[in-house]
Amino acid sequence: MKFFYLSTRSNDDGFFEIHERGCEHIPDPVNRDYLGPFNNGDEALRKALTMNPQSSKCKSCCQARKSTLAAIKRE
């Protein structure tokens, strides 16, 4: 499980991004709310949307990696 946080400040597009704990783009502690432990960004987004309907996933840490998807498809 990974730990996820919701930014309390919107990005340039007006959305409040969710981030994994180790993301290079995670806001400072005073500018984020703890969402909890989740298996992936989609699960965290479901929770975040109940808190803020303008939530979105960070493009850096919460998007599926192409190499991971390709590996899954090959199996």
URGI-V467258 format. One record per residue. N is the residue number from 1. PSI is psi as a letter, one per 30 degrees, with the letter a starting at -180 (* if undefined). D_LAST is the distance of its C-alpha to the last C-alpha in whole Angstrom. Layout:
n=<N N>
psi=<PSI PSI>
d_last=<D_LAST D_LAST>
This chain:
n=<1 2 3 4 5 6 7 8 9 10 11 12 13 14 15 16 17 18 19 20 21 22 23 24 25 26 27 28 29 30 31 32 33 34 35 36 37 38 39 40 41 42 43 44 45 46 47 48 49 50 51 52 53 54 55 56 57 58 59 60 61 62 63 64 65 66 67 68 69 70 71 72 73 74 75>
psi=<k l k l l k k g k l a f g g l j k k k l e g k f g k l l e f g l k k e a k l e l e e e e e e e e f f e j f g l l k k f e f f k k k e e e e e e e e f *>
d_last=<23 24 28 29 32 34 36 39 40 39 37 39 37 39 36 35 32 30 29 27 29 29 28 31 32 33 37 39 40 43 41 38 37 35 32 31 27 24 20 20 23 22 24 26 27 28 31 32 33 35 37 37 36 36 33 30 27 27 26 25 24 23 21 17 16 15 13 11 10 9 7 5 6 4 0>
